[in-house]
Amino acid sequence: MKRILIILPNLDLGGTETVVMNYFRHINREEMVFDFVVHGTDGYYEAEARSLGARIFRVPTRGEGFFKNIFAMRKIYKSHPEYDTVIICTEHALAAIEMKVAWWCGVKTRAAWSHFSDYQGASRVKRWVHFFARPFLRMFTNLYLACTADAGRWLFGFAPKWPDSQLNRCVGLHKKSFHIINNAIDLDKFRYSPEVRENIRTIHDLGERFTIGMVARLTTVKNHAFALEVISKLENATLLIVGDGELKNQLTIKCRRLKISDRVIFTGAVNNPADYYQAFDLLLIPSFHEGLTLVAIEAQAAGLPVLLSDTIAKETKISDNAHFLSLKKGADFWAETAASLQKTERKSPDLKSSGFHIKHEAERFQNIIGGSQ
């Protein structure tokens, strides 16, 4: 059995972690198992990961101690020589440091997995450091993974167009070294269910109200503030926000200022997000930037209309239910578009050939990683 070491900030309920766990659940675990390196306290998925056979190592972050981090990683590699493959899930090219440690310790396959098409932080300095570090990341990486072509360009600094890209040849890349790994899901889990819809709507006393949903951590990049502006333009609509985060108080204050507190429901983090897609009439994703957002794929599998900002990867559209809008159009235009989709007939489309069916994609992922030596 091959053990793959995956480095993540944590195993909490986030987009990247959910994608990784989806693959972990569906690979053939008699042949391959994921082990994890994380930081901080216990995360949402840790108990499940252990039940699937994972080992979990906890190391200091670079911020907590640069050399502590390096020596902790070196100790893991030296104590567990069976790790001949490491995958670093990252949005920033400073992962070159972790990659160099893996190279230094003799790890044969060193993969970087890009889940974002831009840096989630706002610091201009960190962006410049990212651009400077990309050549060093490529120097120590020999397997390139990304959720979209744009995510690959962001992290690795090359366009995955084979074999015409001069830049690819310049950095010594070839077709077999780069792979798009779709944010695949269990399509059956999200199939539309009128019974589940009625249950969730009853719990939150939604009645027949037009219910718009957001499923996202309460962080700046997700642009919840814009969603509140949209709701303020729709007198008959309720916004159900699924997720938690540091902006909760700020958003609550904005609700009061817009006089919509009675039409906005914060559920916090939930363990059954698939059920909430059934209860919504429309999903809103006005993010400032993202790679390929998993919630849009899940919502489309549930037959739900989705409004996305046009900064999100176009590969997110896997059905006619996805609609891209510019944030520059403003909240009024978004509200008008949302209202026009209010009566969309609900039915789950056939997406098995979309490239997002986890049962197929997990097998493909396993073949890529297993054949990377």
C-alpha positions as CSV (number, residue, x, y, z in Angstrom):
1,M,0.0,0.0,0.0
2,K,1.3,3.4,-1.0
3,R,1.2,6.2,1.6
4,I,0.9,9.7,0.3
5,L,1.9,12.6,2.6
6,I,-0.3,15.7,2.1
7,I,0.6,19.1,3.6
8,L,-2.3,21.4,4.4
9,P,-2.7,24.3,6.8
10,N,-5.4,22.3,8.6
11,L,-8.2,19.8,8.1
12,D,-11.1,22.2,8.9
13,L,-14.3,22.6,6.9
14,G,-12.9,24.6,4.0
15,G,-12.9,24.2,0.2
16,T,-9.5,22.8,-0.2
17,E,-9.9,20.4,2.7
18,T,-13.2,19.2,1.4
19,V,-11.8,18.5,-2.1
20,V,-8.9,16.5,-0.6
21,M,-11.3,14.5,1.7
22,N,-13.6,13.8,-1.3
23,Y,-10.7,12.2,-3.1
24,F,-9.5,10.4,0.1
25,R,-13.0,8.8,0.5
26,H,-13.1,7.5,-3.0
27,I,-9.6,6.3,-3.8
28,N,-8.9,2.6,-3.5
29,R,-7.5,2.7,0.1
30,E,-6.2,-0.9,-0.2
31,E,-3.7,0.6,-2.7
32,M,-3.3,4.1,-1.5
33,V,-3.8,6.1,1.8
34,F,-3.4,9.8,2.6
35,D,-1.5,10.9,5.6
36,F,-1.5,14.6,6.6
37,V,0.8,17.3,7.9
38,V,-1.3,20.1,9.5
39,H,-0.8,23.1,11.9
40,G,-2.8,24.1,15.0
41,T,-5.6,22.3,16.8
42,D,-7.9,19.5,15.8
43,G,-9.7,20.2,12.5
44,Y,-13.3,19.2,11.4
45,Y,-12.1,16.3,9.2
46,E,-9.4,14.8,11.5
47,A,-11.6,12.1,13.1
48,E,-12.9,11.0,9.7
49,A,-9.4,11.0,8.2
50,R,-8.1,8.8,11.0
51,S,-11.1,6.4,10.5
52,L,-10.1,6.1,6.9
53,G,-6.5,5.0,7.9
54,A,-4.7,8.3,7.9
55,R,-1.8,9.3,10.2
56,I,-1.9,13.0,11.2
57,F,1.3,14.9,12.0
58,R,1.2,18.4,13.6
59,V,4.1,20.8,13.0
60,P,4.7,24.5,13.8
61,T,4.0,27.0,11.1
62,R,6.8,29.0,9.6
63,G,5.4,32.0,11.5
64,E,5.8,30.1,14.8
65,G,9.3,29.3,14.0
66,F,11.0,29.0,10.6
67,F,13.6,26.4,11.6
68,K,11.2,24.6,13.9
69,N,9.0,24.0,10.9
70,I,11.9,22.8,8.8
71,F,13.3,20.4,11.4
72,A,9.8,19.0,12.2
73,M,9.3,18.2,8.5
74,R,12.8,16.7,8.2
75,K,12.1,14.5,11.2
76,I,8.9,13.2,9.6
77,Y,10.7,12.3,6.4
78,K,13.6,10.7,8.2
79,S,11.4,8.7,10.5
80,H,9.1,7.5,7.7
81,P,11.2,6.6,4.6
82,E,8.1,5.1,3.1
83,Y,7.0,8.6,2.0
84,D,8.3,8.7,-1.6
85,T,5.5,11.1,-2.6
86,V,4.5,14.4,-1.0
87,I,1.7,16.8,-2.1
88,I,1.6,20.3,-0.9
89,C,-1.8,22.1,-1.2
90,T,-0.9,25.8,-1.4
91,E,-1.9,29.2,-2.9
92,H,1.5,30.7,-2.5
93,A,4.9,29.9,-4.1
94,L,6.6,30.1,-0.8
95,A,5.7,26.5,-0.6
96,A,9.1,26.2,-2.3
97,I,10.5,26.0,1.2
98,E,8.6,22.9,2.1
99,M,9.3,21.5,-1.3
100,K,13.1,22.0,-0.9
101,V,13.0,20.2,2.5
102,A,11.3,17.3,0.8
103,W,14.0,17.3,-2.0
104,W,16.7,17.6,0.6
105,C,15.3,14.5,2.4
106,G,15.2,12.5,-0.8
107,V,11.4,12.4,-1.5
108,K,11.2,11.2,-5.1
109,T,7.8,12.7,-6.2
110,R,7.2,16.3,-5.0
111,A,3.8,17.6,-6.1
112,A,2.3,21.0,-5.6
113,W,-1.5,21.3,-5.9
114,S,-2.9,24.7,-6.7
115,H,-6.5,25.4,-5.6
116,F,-6.6,29.1,-6.2
117,S,-6.2,31.5,-9.2
118,D,-5.0,34.4,-7.0
119,Y,-3.5,35.0,-3.6
120,Q,-6.2,35.1,-0.9
121,G,-4.3,37.7,1.2
122,A,-4.4,41.4,0.5
123,S,-0.7,42.2,1.1
124,R,1.1,43.6,-1.9
125,V,4.4,42.5,-0.4
126,K,3.3,38.9,-0.2
127,R,2.2,39.0,-3.8
128,W,5.6,40.2,-5.0
129,V,7.3,37.5,-2.8
130,H,5.0,34.9,-4.5
131,F,6.1,36.0,-8.0
132,F,9.7,36.0,-6.9
133,A,9.4,32.5,-5.4
134,R,7.7,30.8,-8.3
135,P,11.0,29.8,-10.1
136,F,12.2,28.2,-6.9
137,L,9.0,26.3,-6.5
138,R,9.4,24.9,-10.0
139,M,13.0,24.1,-9.3
140,F,12.1,21.6,-6.5
141,T,8.7,20.4,-7.8
142,N,8.4,17.6,-10.4
143,L,4.6,17.1,-10.5
144,Y,2.2,20.0,-11.0
145,L,-1.5,19.8,-10.1
146,A,-4.2,22.5,-10.3
147,C,-8.0,22.7,-10.2
148,T,-8.0,24.9,-13.3
149,A,-5.6,26.2,-15.9
150,D,-5.7,29.6,-14.3
151,A,-4.8,28.1,-10.9
152,G,-1.9,26.4,-12.6
153,R,-0.7,29.7,-14.1
154,W,-1.1,31.5,-10.8
155,L,1.0,29.1,-8.8
156,F,3.6,27.8,-11.3
157,G,3.9,30.8,-13.6
158,F,3.3,29.0,-16.8
159,A,0.4,28.4,-19.2
160,P,-0.5,24.7,-19.5
161,K,-0.9,24.6,-23.3
162,W,0.8,21.7,-24.8
163,P,3.1,21.6,-26.8
164,D,3.0,25.2,-28.1
165,S,4.0,27.2,-25.0
166,Q,7.5,28.6,-25.3
167,L,7.6,29.3,-21.6
168,N,6.8,25.7,-20.8
169,R,9.8,24.6,-22.8
170,C,11.9,27.3,-21.2
171,V,11.3,25.9,-17.7
172,G,11.7,22.3,-18.8
173,L,8.1,21.2,-18.4
174,H,6.3,18.7,-20.5
175,K,2.8,17.4,-20.9
176,K,3.0,14.6,-18.4
177,S,4.1,16.8,-15.6
178,F,1.0,19.0,-15.4
179,H,-2.5,17.7,-14.6
180,I,-5.9,19.4,-14.0
181,I,-7.4,17.8,-10.9
182,N,-11.1,18.7,-10.9
183,N,-12.9,19.6,-7.7
184,A,-15.0,16.5,-8.1
185,I,-17.9,15.5,-5.9
186,D,-20.3,12.6,-5.2
187,L,-23.0,13.7,-7.6
188,D,-25.6,11.4,-6.1
189,K,-25.2,13.1,-2.7
190,F,-26.5,16.4,-4.0
191,R,-29.4,15.2,-6.2
192,Y,-32.5,17.3,-5.7
193,S,-34.9,16.1,-3.0
194,P,-38.2,17.9,-2.4
195,E,-38.5,16.1,1.0
196,V,-35.1,17.4,2.2
197,R,-36.0,20.9,0.9
198,E,-39.2,20.9,2.9
199,N,-37.4,19.8,6.1
200,I,-34.7,22.5,6.0
201,R,-37.2,25.2,5.0
202,T,-39.4,24.2,8.0
203,I,-36.5,24.3,10.4
204,H,-35.7,27.9,9.4
205,D,-39.3,28.9,9.0
206,L,-38.8,30.0,5.4
207,G,-42.3,29.2,4.2
208,E,-42.7,30.1,0.5
209,R,-40.2,33.0,0.6
210,F,-37.7,33.4,-2.2
211,T,-34.6,32.1,-0.4
212,I,-31.1,32.9,-1.7
213,G,-28.2,31.0,-0.2
214,M,-24.5,31.6,0.4
215,V,-22.2,28.7,1.5
216,A,-18.9,30.2,2.4
217,R,-16.6,31.0,5.2
218,L,-17.2,34.6,6.5
219,T,-14.0,36.1,5.0
220,T,-13.4,39.2,2.9
221,V,-12.7,37.4,-0.4
222,K,-16.1,35.8,-0.4
223,N,-17.7,39.3,-0.5
224,H,-20.7,38.7,1.8
225,A,-21.1,42.4,2.1
226,F,-22.1,42.6,-1.6
227,A,-24.6,39.8,-1.1
228,L,-26.3,41.8,1.7
229,E,-26.6,44.8,-0.7
230,V,-28.3,42.5,-3.2
231,I,-30.8,41.3,-0.6
232,S,-31.6,44.9,0.3
233,K,-32.8,45.4,-3.2
234,L,-35.1,42.3,-3.1
235,E,-37.9,43.0,-0.7
236,N,-39.4,39.5,-0.9
237,A,-36.1,37.6,-0.5
238,T,-34.4,36.0,2.5
239,L,-30.6,35.3,2.6
240,L,-29.4,32.1,4.3
241,I,-25.7,32.3,5.0
242,V,-24.1,28.9,5.8
243,G,-20.6,29.2,7.3
244,D,-18.7,30.9,10.0
245,G,-15.8,33.2,10.3
246,E,-14.2,36.4,11.5
247,L,-16.6,38.8,9.8
248,K,-19.7,37.7,11.6
249,N,-20.0,40.8,13.8
250,Q,-19.2,43.1,11.0
251,L,-21.8,41.6,8.7
252,T,-24.4,41.6,11.5
253,I,-23.9,45.4,11.9
254,K,-24.2,45.9,8.1
255,C,-27.5,44.0,8.2
256,R,-28.8,46.4,10.8
257,R,-27.6,49.4,8.8
258,L,-29.4,48.1,5.7
259,K,-32.5,47.2,7.8
260,I,-32.5,43.6,6.6
261,S,-31.7,41.8,9.9
262,D,-35.1,40.1,9.8
263,R,-34.3,38.7,6.3
264,V,-30.8,37.4,6.9
265,I,-30.1,34.1,8.7
266,F,-26.6,33.1,9.8
267,T,-26.6,29.3,10.4
268,G,-22.9,29.0,11.3
269,A,-21.0,26.0,10.1
270,V,-23.2,22.9,9.5
271,N,-22.4,19.2,9.0
272,N,-25.1,18.8,6.3
273,P,-24.4,21.5,3.6
274,A,-25.8,19.2,0.9
275,D,-29.3,19.5,2.5
276,Y,-29.2,23.3,2.4
277,Y,-28.7,23.4,-1.4
278,Q,-32.1,21.7,-1.6
279,A,-33.7,24.5,0.5
280,F,-32.3,27.4,-1.5
281,D,-34.0,28.9,-4.6
282,L,-30.7,30.4,-5.8
283,L,-27.1,30.3,-4.8
284,L,-25.0,33.5,-4.7
285,I,-21.2,33.5,-5.1
286,P,-20.0,37.1,-5.5
287,S,-16.4,36.3,-4.6
288,F,-13.6,38.8,-5.5
289,H,-11.5,35.9,-6.8
290,E,-11.4,32.1,-6.6
291,G,-10.1,29.1,-8.5
292,L,-12.8,26.6,-9.0
293,T,-15.4,27.0,-6.3
294,L,-16.7,23.7,-5.0
295,V,-20.0,25.0,-3.8
296,A,-21.0,26.0,-7.3
297,I,-20.4,22.5,-8.5
298,E,-22.4,21.1,-5.6
299,A,-25.2,23.5,-6.3
300,Q,-25.4,22.7,-10.0
301,A,-25.6,19.0,-9.1
302,A,-28.6,19.9,-7.0
303,G,-30.3,21.6,-9.9
304,L,-29.9,25.0,-8.3
305,P,-29.5,28.3,-10.3
306,V,-26.1,29.9,-9.4
307,L,-25.0,33.5,-9.8
308,L,-21.2,33.9,-9.8
309,S,-18.9,36.8,-10.2
310,D,-17.0,36.7,-13.5
311,T,-13.7,36.6,-11.6
312,I,-14.3,32.9,-10.8
313,A,-12.9,30.2,-13.1
314,K,-15.1,29.6,-16.2
315,E,-14.6,25.9,-15.7
316,T,-17.0,26.2,-12.8
317,K,-19.9,26.3,-15.3
318,I,-20.9,22.6,-15.8
319,S,-24.6,23.2,-16.5
320,D,-26.9,25.9,-17.9
321,N,-27.8,26.8,-14.3
322,A,-24.5,28.8,-13.8
323,H,-24.5,32.5,-14.7
324,F,-21.5,34.8,-14.5
325,L,-22.0,38.5,-13.7
326,S,-19.5,41.3,-13.2
327,L,-19.4,42.9,-9.8
328,K,-19.1,46.2,-11.6
329,K,-22.7,45.9,-12.7
330,G,-23.7,46.6,-9.1
331,A,-26.1,45.1,-6.6
332,D,-29.2,46.4,-8.5
333,F,-28.3,44.4,-11.6
334,W,-27.5,41.3,-9.6
335,A,-30.8,41.6,-7.8
336,E,-32.7,41.9,-11.1
337,T,-31.0,38.8,-12.4
338,A,-31.7,36.9,-9.3
339,A,-35.4,37.8,-9.5
340,S,-35.5,36.7,-13.1
341,L,-34.3,33.2,-12.0
342,Q,-36.8,32.9,-9.1
343,K,-39.1,30.5,-10.9
344,T,-36.4,28.2,-12.4
345,E,-37.6,24.6,-12.4
346,R,-35.7,22.4,-10.1
347,K,-34.2,19.1,-11.4
348,S,-30.8,17.6,-11.1
349,P,-29.0,17.5,-14.5
350,D,-26.9,14.6,-15.7
351,L,-23.3,15.6,-14.9
352,K,-21.6,12.2,-15.0
353,S,-19.6,13.1,-18.1
354,S,-18.7,16.6,-16.8
355,G,-15.4,15.6,-15.3
356,F,-16.7,16.2,-11.8
357,H,-17.9,12.8,-10.9
358,I,-15.7,11.8,-8.0
359,K,-15.9,8.0,-8.6
360,H,-14.2,8.5,-12.0
361,E,-11.9,11.4,-11.0
362,A,-10.6,9.6,-7.9
363,E,-9.5,6.7,-10.1
364,R,-7.8,9.1,-12.5
365,F,-6.1,10.9,-9.6
366,Q,-4.8,7.6,-8.2
367,N,-3.4,6.7,-11.6
368,I,-1.6,10.0,-11.9
369,I,0.0,9.8,-8.4
370,G,0.7,6.1,-8.6
371,G,2.4,6.5,-12.0
372,S,4.4,9.5,-11.1
373,Q,7.6,7.8,-10.2
